[in-house]
Amino acid sequence: MIREAYERMHEAIVEGGRPIVYSLCQYGFDSVWRWGRSVGANLWRTTGDIDADYDRIVLIALSQVGLGRFAGPGHWNDPDMLEVGNGKLTRDENLTHMTLWAMLAAPLLAGNNLTQMSDEVRAILTNRAVIAIDQDALGRPARVIFQQGPLQVWARPLADGTTALALFNFGTDREQMHGLRLHLPDAGFAKGARARDLWSGRDLGRIGDTDTMTIPMHGVVLLQLSR
């Protein structure tokens, strides 16, 4: 029944003749990602509500893995708004949150108070390079190419032939975790790559698969790789 209701709403939007972004707030019920596009939706909620809690943010993000094939230009999975800058999220947790949504090609809807945010939060929400990853014209969400315990590596191909590579530490151990390999061959760079760190803005030069990154608890490194 709900599917038919959304279809009637789509028909009314088309008849109105005005450009409208059509978002379905279906909370992921009835596998909306499988049919949202067929009723004219541009995006559809894939989960219940988010809140400013790191564990909830990560749970939602990991639930999106495998749904990438249903998304693409003009029709997107929506894991709910950003909580960057809300609650007691740390800087590392805010960076992880923004990176997850960018790698998922998720809609970026700021859910914080824009009139009262700190310079740190503003810098995270307005990082042009990270926003460009999210908005990439190819529209292909990331896939997980490596996982070991709380450590994961995600890769997302981009329209200009480069690749976004995100290294996450979802662990709860306050000791930093060392030696996370980049798994470049699994990202399509068997012979190494040139890399730029998008959060620091630093050009890292040439890197190889034997290079490692140290990721703090709840932290992330986001790289853009080119040949």
C-alpha positions in Angstrom: 0.0 0.0 0.0 2.7 2.5 0.9 4.5 1.9 -2.4 1.3 2.8 -4.3 1.0 6.0 -2.2 4.5 7.1 -3.1 3.8 6.4 -6.7 0.7 8.6 -6.6 2.7 11.4 -5.0 5.3 11.0 -7.8 2.7 11.4 -10.4 1.4 14.5 -8.7 4.9 16.0 -8.6 5.4 15.3 -12.3 2.0 16.9 -13.1 3.0 20.0 -11.1 5.8 20.6 -13.6 8.3 22.0 -11.0 11.7 20.6 -10.2 11.5 18.9 -6.8 13.9 16.6 -4.9 11.7 13.7 -4.0 12.8 12.0 -0.7 11.1 9.0 0.8 11.2 8.8 4.6 10.5 5.0 4.7 13.1 4.2 7.5 14.3 1.3 5.4 11.0 -0.6 5.8 10.0 -3.0 3.0 13.5 -2.8 1.5 12.8 0.6 0.0 16.1 0.7 -1.8 14.9 -2.0 -4.1 11.9 0.0 -5.4 12.4 3.7 -4.5 13.8 4.5 -7.9 10.8 3.0 -9.6 8.4 5.4 -7.9 10.5 8.4 -9.0 12.4 9.0 -5.7 15.7 10.8 -5.7 16.6 9.4 -2.2 15.2 7.2 0.4 15.9 6.7 4.1 17.5 3.3 4.6 17.5 3.2 8.4 15.8 4.3 11.6 16.7 7.7 13.0 20.3 8.7 13.7 21.5 10.5 16.8 24.8 12.0 18.1 26.2 8.8 19.3 29.3 7.3 17.8 28.1 3.6 18.1 24.8 4.5 16.4 26.5 6.3 13.6 28.9 3.4 12.9 26.0 0.9 13.1 24.0 2.8 10.5 27.0 3.2 8.2 28.0 -0.5 8.3 24.3 -1.4 7.6 24.7 0.3 4.3 27.4 -2.0 3.1 26.0 -4.0 0.2 23.3 -1.4 -0.7 25.6 0.5 -3.1 24.3 -1.3 -6.2 20.9 0.4 -5.6 22.4 3.9 -5.7 23.6 6.1 -8.5 23.2 9.5 -10.0 19.8 10.9 -9.2 18.8 8.1 -6.8 20.5 7.7 -3.5 20.5 5.7 -0.3 20.0 8.0 2.6 21.3 6.9 6.0 19.9 10.1 7.7 21.3 13.5 8.4 24.8 14.3 9.7 25.3 14.7 13.4 28.7 16.4 13.0 29.1 19.0 15.7 26.3 17.6 17.9 26.4 15.9 21.3 29.8 14.9 22.7 31.3 13.6 19.5 35.1 14.0 19.4 37.0 15.5 16.5 38.0 12.0 15.4 34.4 10.8 15.6 33.2 13.8 13.6 35.8 13.1 10.9 34.8 9.5 10.8 31.2 10.4 10.5 31.8 12.8 7.6 34.1 10.4 5.8 31.6 7.5 6.1 28.8 9.5 4.5 31.2 10.8 1.8 32.3 7.3 1.0 28.7 6.0 0.9 27.7 8.8 -1.5 25.1 9.7 1.0 23.1 13.0 1.0 24.9 15.5 3.2 22.3 17.2 5.4 23.8 19.1 8.2 21.9 18.5 11.4 23.8 20.8 13.7 23.1 24.4 14.7 24.8 26.3 11.9 24.7 29.6 13.8 26.7 28.2 16.8 29.2 25.7 15.4 32.9 25.9 16.1 35.6 26.6 13.6 36.6 23.0 13.8 33.1 21.7 13.0 32.8 24.3 10.2 36.1 23.1 8.7 34.9 19.5 8.7 31.5 20.3 7.1 32.9 22.5 4.4 36.0 20.5 3.4 35.7 20.9 -0.4 37.8 17.8 -1.2 35.7 15.6 1.0 32.4 17.0 -0.3 33.7 16.4 -3.8 34.2 12.7 -3.0 30.6 12.6 -1.8 29.3 14.4 -4.8 31.4 12.6 -7.4 29.7 12.3 -10.8 30.3 8.6 -11.1 28.0 8.1 -8.1 29.4 4.7 -7.1 29.4 4.1 -3.3 32.5 2.6 -1.6 33.1 -1.1 -1.0 35.0 -2.7 1.9 38.2 -4.1 0.6 39.7 -5.2 3.9 38.6 -5.9 7.4 40.4 -7.2 10.5 38.8 -6.8 13.8 37.8 -3.1 14.2 40.0 -2.0 11.3 38.5 -1.5 7.8 39.6 -0.2 4.5 37.1 1.2 2.0 37.7 2.1 -1.6 35.5 4.3 -3.9 36.2 4.8 -7.6 35.8 8.3 -8.8 34.8 9.8 -12.2 38.3 11.2 -13.0 40.0 7.9 -12.6 41.2 8.5 -9.1 40.1 6.5 -6.0 39.1 7.5 -2.5 40.6 5.2 0.1 39.4 5.4 3.7 41.0 3.6 6.6 38.9 3.3 9.7 39.6 2.2 13.3 36.2 1.4 14.8 37.9 0.0 17.9 37.5 1.0 21.5 41.1 0.5 22.7 42.5 3.9 23.6 45.9 2.7 22.5 46.6 3.7 18.9 46.6 0.8 16.5 49.7 0.7 14.3 50.6 -1.0 11.0 47.4 -0.8 9.0 48.4 -1.6 5.4 46.7 0.3 2.7 45.8 -2.8 0.6 46.4 -0.9 -2.6 46.2 -3.9 -5.0 42.6 -4.5 -3.8 41.9 -0.9 -4.6 43.3 -1.3 -8.1 46.8 0.1 -7.5 49.1 -3.0 -7.5 52.1 -0.8 -8.4 51.5 1.9 -5.9 49.9 5.3 -6.2 50.3 9.0 -5.6 48.3 10.0 -2.5 46.8 13.1 -1.0 45.5 13.2 2.5 42.2 15.0 2.2 41.7 15.8 5.9 45.2 17.3 6.4 45.4 18.6 2.8 48.9 17.1 2.5 50.4 15.6 -0.6 52.0 12.3 0.5 53.8 11.7 -2.8 54.3 8.1 -4.0 53.1 5.3 -1.6 53.3 1.6 -1.9 51.4 -1.3 -0.4 54.1 -1.9 2.3 53.4 1.6 3.7 51.2 1.7 6.8 49.0 4.2 8.6 48.4 4.7 12.3 44.8 5.2 13.0 43.6 6.4 16.5 40.6 4.9 18.3 37.5 6.1 16.4 39.7 7.7 13.8 40.1 7.8 10.1 42.5 8.6 7.3 41.0 9.6 3.9 43.3 9.5 0.9 42.8 10.2 -2.8 44.9 8.0 -5.0 46.0 8.6 -8.5 48.4 6.7 -10.9 
